[in-house]
Amino acid sequence: QVQFEETGGGLVQPGGSLTLSCQASGYSFRVMGWYRQTPGEQRELVAECFSDDTSNYADSVRGRFTCSRDYAKKSVTLQMNGLIPADTAVYYCYGVRIITEARYWGQGIQVTVSS
């Protein structure tokens, strides 16, 4: 059974930084990354890290956020710098399992950017 443990969310002032971490258990993943969602909106991709060491970012976070993976530990980290109020959302860790391509989600973690 797959489980994701997400940590690192919270309240931060504009311009500040947060680091989200996601620890997976159960399977190995071709892709691990993060989506986010605000009330009334669709879940949107934030960043994703592929097993070939490439990564992909939403235009709104490119240059401010960095996705990184520890393959041995089955974890993914999202370093968020230069946070702005528009980054406020629930952030969801996800993974795409190797071979089956099944997608799994974490429970979500709140990030609030406010003065």
C-alpha positions as CSV (number, residue, x, y, z in Angstrom):
1,Q,0.0,0.0,0.0
2,V,1.3,3.5,-0.9
3,Q,1.6,6.2,1.7
4,F,2.8,9.7,1.4
5,E,3.8,11.7,4.4
6,E,3.9,15.5,3.7
7,T,5.6,17.9,6.0
8,G,6.8,21.5,6.1
9,G,3.7,23.6,5.4
10,G,2.6,26.6,7.4
11,L,2.3,30.3,7.5
12,V,5.0,32.6,6.0
13,Q,5.2,36.2,5.2
14,P,5.5,37.4,1.6
15,G,9.0,37.1,0.3
16,G,9.7,34.3,2.7
17,S,10.6,30.6,2.1
18,L,9.2,27.2,3.0
19,T,10.4,23.7,2.2
20,L,7.8,21.0,1.6
21,S,8.9,17.4,1.9
22,C,7.1,14.2,0.9
23,Q,8.2,10.8,2.0
24,A,6.7,7.9,0.1
25,S,6.5,4.2,1.0
26,G,5.4,1.1,-0.8
27,Y,6.5,1.6,-4.4
28,S,9.1,3.2,-6.6
29,F,8.0,6.2,-8.7
30,R,8.9,7.4,-12.2
31,V,7.7,10.9,-11.3
32,M,7.2,12.6,-8.0
33,G,6.1,16.2,-7.6
34,W,3.5,18.6,-6.3
35,Y,0.2,20.0,-7.2
36,R,-1.8,22.7,-5.4
37,Q,-5.4,23.7,-5.1
38,T,-7.4,26.7,-3.8
39,P,-11.1,26.7,-2.9
40,G,-13.3,26.6,-6.0
41,E,-10.3,26.0,-8.4
42,Q,-8.9,22.9,-10.1
43,R,-5.8,21.3,-8.8
44,E,-2.8,22.6,-10.8
45,L,0.7,21.3,-11.3
46,V,3.4,23.1,-9.4
47,A,6.5,21.1,-10.1
48,E,7.5,17.6,-10.9
49,C,10.8,15.7,-10.9
50,F,11.4,12.8,-13.3
51,S,13.6,9.7,-12.8
52,D,15.9,11.0,-15.6
53,D,16.7,14.0,-13.4
54,T,14.7,16.4,-15.4
55,S,12.0,18.6,-13.9
56,N,9.0,20.6,-15.0
57,Y,7.6,23.7,-13.4
58,A,4.5,25.9,-13.7
59,D,5.3,29.2,-15.3
60,S,4.0,30.9,-12.1
61,V,6.7,29.3,-9.9
62,R,9.6,28.8,-12.3
63,G,12.7,30.5,-10.9
64,R,11.3,30.6,-7.4
65,F,10.6,26.9,-6.6
66,T,12.9,24.0,-6.9
67,C,11.9,20.3,-7.0
68,S,14.4,17.7,-5.9
69,R,14.3,14.0,-5.3
70,D,16.1,11.5,-3.2
71,Y,15.6,8.2,-5.0
72,A,17.0,6.0,-2.3
73,K,14.7,7.5,0.3
74,K,11.7,7.7,-2.1
75,S,11.2,11.4,-1.2
76,V,10.6,14.6,-3.0
77,T,11.2,18.1,-1.7
78,L,9.9,21.5,-2.9
79,Q,12.0,24.4,-2.0
80,M,9.8,27.6,-2.2
81,N,11.5,31.0,-2.2
82,G,10.1,34.4,-2.9
83,L,6.6,33.4,-1.8
84,I,3.7,35.6,-2.7
85,P,0.1,35.5,-1.5
86,A,-1.0,33.8,-4.8
87,D,1.0,30.8,-3.7
88,T,-1.4,30.2,-0.8
89,A,-3.0,26.8,-1.4
90,V,-3.2,23.2,-0.2
91,Y,-0.2,21.5,-1.7
92,Y,-0.5,17.8,-2.7
93,C,2.4,15.4,-3.1
94,Y,1.9,12.9,-5.9
95,G,3.8,10.0,-7.6
96,V,3.5,8.0,-10.8
97,R,4.5,4.5,-10.2
98,I,7.0,2.8,-12.4
99,I,5.6,0.2,-14.9
100,T,1.9,0.5,-14.0
101,E,1.9,4.4,-14.3
102,A,-0.7,4.5,-11.5
103,R,-0.9,7.9,-9.9
104,Y,-1.0,8.3,-6.1
105,W,-1.7,11.3,-4.0
106,G,-0.9,12.6,-0.5
107,Q,-3.4,14.1,1.9
108,G,-2.4,17.7,1.2
109,I,-0.7,20.3,3.3
110,Q,-1.6,23.9,3.8
111,V,0.7,26.8,2.7
112,T,-0.4,30.3,3.6
113,V,1.5,33.4,2.5
114,S,0.2,36.4,4.4
115,S,1.5,39.4,6.3
